[in-house]
């Protein structure tokens, strides 16, 4: 997955700009004078997650028009996620920031070099923004789509399954579906796919494809 130098980071900036414009327009259209009842105190939550390629990479491939792929394929992984809300408007939109620590096992798959490489483990640490679009909001349920784009990250290895992913500095992208539920909407369940790449800052930029991840969380 290599494109022209700088193209990856430009695409991310364009996406952030598009989301910001959509948020501004929708917020101005939906807001009412003195409409403060929908603004909620900032919340934070912790999540633990497990990633597996047991169901393949079909979701990643199906969304390749709106989400990045990657030559390195993740077999499984374990994640700890902290997320904090910084803006919330329950009718439509929310913005969060978060921290993620993950351990990943590669699939050992490299048809371009050697199809039977040994699987290997590596680690990542990320700080990231999250844009959420809420489409269900009841007393006990809040369901939303989310997109994480361009989260600066540190990766422990720069060669994975024979592919060069650049330097130890890399970016995290996620997209998925999640919901809060419970009497105080304190529980969280999330399904997402992910991607790591260096946005062509340090070619080559083969990227890392992360299959479906299930996360369970608690908001406090």
C-alpha positions in Angstrom: 0.0 0.0 0.0 2.3 2.7 -1.2 1.2 6.0 -2.6 3.0 9.2 -3.5 5.1 10.8 -0.8 2.9 12.8 1.5 -0.3 11.5 0.0 -1.3 9.6 3.1 -1.0 12.4 5.5 -2.8 14.8 3.1 -5.7 12.3 2.9 -5.9 12.3 6.7 -5.9 16.1 6.9 -8.7 16.2 4.3 -10.7 13.7 6.3 -10.3 15.7 9.6 -11.4 18.8 7.7 -14.4 17.1 6.2 -15.5 15.8 9.6 -15.0 19.2 11.2 -17.1 20.9 8.5 -19.9 18.3 8.8 -19.9 18.8 12.6 -20.0 22.6 12.4 -22.9 22.6 9.9 -25.0 19.9 11.8 -24.4 21.5 15.1 -25.5 25.0 13.9 -28.6 23.5 12.2 -29.7 21.4 15.2 -28.8 23.8 18.1 -31.5 25.9 19.6 -31.2 29.2 21.6 -30.1 28.4 25.1 -30.0 24.8 24.3 -27.8 23.5 27.1 -29.7 20.5 28.2 -27.9 18.3 25.7 -24.4 19.2 26.8 -23.2 16.6 29.3 -20.3 16.6 31.8 -17.1 15.2 30.3 -16.9 11.4 30.7 -14.1 8.9 30.7 -13.9 5.2 30.3 -11.5 2.2 30.2 -11.7 -0.6 27.7 -9.9 -4.0 27.3 -9.9 -5.6 23.9 -9.1 -8.7 21.9 -8.3 -8.8 18.2 -8.6 -11.9 16.1 -8.4 -12.8 12.4 -10.6 -15.9 13.0 -13.3 -14.2 10.8 -10.7 -13.1 8.2 -10.3 -9.6 6.8 -13.6 -9.3 5.0 -14.7 -6.2 6.9 -11.4 -4.5 6.1 -11.7 -5.3 2.4 -15.4 -4.3 2.3 -14.5 -0.8 3.7 -11.4 -0.3 1.5 -13.0 2.7 -0.2 -13.3 4.7 3.1 -10.5 3.1 5.2 -6.9 2.2 4.8 -5.6 -1.4 4.4 -2.0 -2.7 4.9 0.5 -5.4 3.8 1.2 -6.7 7.3 -1.7 -8.8 8.6 -2.5 -9.0 12.3 -3.4 -12.5 13.6 -4.4 -11.5 17.1 -3.8 -8.8 19.7 -4.6 -7.4 23.1 -5.4 -3.8 23.9 -6.0 -1.5 26.8 -7.7 1.8 25.9 -8.4 4.9 27.9 -10.8 7.5 26.4 -12.1 10.9 27.6 -14.8 13.0 26.1 -14.0 16.7 25.3 -17.1 17.7 23.5 -20.6 16.1 23.6 -23.8 17.0 21.8 -26.2 14.1 22.2 -28.3 14.8 19.2 -25.5 14.1 16.8 -21.8 14.4 17.6 -19.0 13.9 20.1 -15.2 14.4 20.2 -12.9 12.4 22.4 -9.2 11.8 22.9 -7.6 8.6 24.0 -4.5 6.5 24.9 -4.0 3.0 23.7 -1.4 0.3 24.5 -1.5 -2.9 22.5 0.4 -6.1 21.9 0.1 -7.6 18.4 0.9 -10.9 16.8 1.5 -10.9 13.0 0.2 -13.7 10.7 3.6 -14.5 9.2 2.0 -13.8 5.8 4.2 -12.3 3.0 3.4 -13.5 -0.5 5.8 -10.9 -1.9 8.8 -12.3 0.0 8.3 -15.6 1.8 4.8 -17.1 2.4 5.8 -19.0 5.5 7.6 -16.5 7.7 7.4 -17.0 11.5 4.7 -15.1 13.4 6.1 -12.3 15.6 4.9 -10.1 18.4 5.3 -6.3 18.6 3.9 -3.4 20.7 2.3 -0.1 20.0 1.5 3.0 22.1 -0.9 5.6 20.7 -2.5 9.0 21.5 -5.5 9.6 19.3 -8.6 11.8 18.5 -12.0 10.2 18.1 -15.0 11.6 16.2 -18.3 10.0 17.1 -21.7 10.2 15.3 -24.5 9.3 17.7 -27.6 7.7 15.9 -29.4 6.1 18.8 -29.8 7.9 22.2 -32.3 6.8 24.7 -32.4 6.8 28.5 -30.4 3.6 28.8 -28.7 3.3 25.4 -26.3 5.4 23.3 -25.1 3.9 20.0 -22.7 5.5 17.7 -20.3 5.2 14.7 -16.8 6.5 15.3 -13.6 7.3 13.4 -10.1 7.7 14.7 -7.7 9.3 12.3 -4.0 10.1 12.5 -3.3 9.2 16.1 0.5 9.6 16.6 2.0 6.3 17.8 5.2 4.5 18.7 5.8 1.0 17.2 8.4 -1.4 18.7 9.5 -2.9 15.4 10.1 -1.4 12.0 10.1 -4.7 10.0 7.2 -7.0 10.3 6.8 -10.2 8.3 9.5 -9.0 6.0 7.7 -5.7 5.3 9.4 -2.4 6.2 6.9 -0.1 7.9 9.3 2.9 8.1 10.4 4.3 11.4 9.3 3.8 15.0 6.9 6.8 14.6 3.6 5.8 13.0 -0.1 6.7 12.9 -3.2 4.9 14.2 -6.5 4.9 12.4 -9.7 3.1 13.7 -13.3 2.9 12.6 -16.2 1.0 14.1 -19.5 0.7 15.9 -20.1 1.0 19.6 -22.7 1.5 22.3 -23.1 2.6 25.9 -25.8 0.8 27.9 -27.0 0.3 31.4 -29.0 2.4 33.9 -26.4 5.1 33.7 -25.0 4.1 30.3 -21.9 3.0 32.2 -21.1 -0.1 30.2 -19.5 0.0 26.7 -19.1 -2.6 23.9 -17.3 -1.8 20.7 -16.4 -3.5 17.4 -13.7 -1.9 15.2 -11.1 -2.4 12.6 -7.7 -0.7 12.6 -4.7 0.4 10.6 -1.2 1.6 11.3 1.0 3.4 8.7 3.5 6.2 8.5 1.4 8.2 6.1 4.3 8.1 3.6 6.5 10.2 5.9 9.2 7.5 5.9 8.8 5.3 2.8 8.3 2.5 2.2 4.8 2.6 3.8 3.5 -0.9 3.7 1.0 -0.4 6.6 -0.5 -2.8 9.2 -4.0 -4.2 8.7 -5.9 -4.9 12.0 -9.0 -7.2 11.7 -12.0 -7.1 13.9 -11.4 -6.1 17.6 -14.0 -6.5 20.4 -13.6 -4.1 23.3 -15.5 -4.1 26.6 -15.5 -1.0 28.8 -16.7 0.9 31.8 -17.5 4.6 31.9 -17.0 6.6 35.1 
